[in-house]
Amino acid sequence: MIEGNPRDKIIGELSKTSSVLRDVLNESFDNVHVDDKKILRK
């Protein structure tokens, strides 16, 4: 078993943008265009 630090992040929440995209888009989408570099990096 791998030891962890009590402050290590185990699970994180998606940003609001990522949550909306996950919930709205389906398999028919081939790509998404973004115009915000912060969102693009995610």
LINJO-V753933 format. One line per field, one symbol per residue. psi: psi as a letter, one per 40 degrees, with the letter a starting at -180 (. if undefined). burial: b if it has 24 or more other ideal C-beta (glycine too) atoms within 12 Angstrom, else e. A space follows every 10 residues. Layout:
psi = ???
burial = ???
This chain:
psi = ihiihdeihd iiiiiddddd ddddiaeehd ihhifhdddd d.
burial = eeeeeeeeee eeeeeeeeee eeeeeeeeee eeeeeeeeee ee
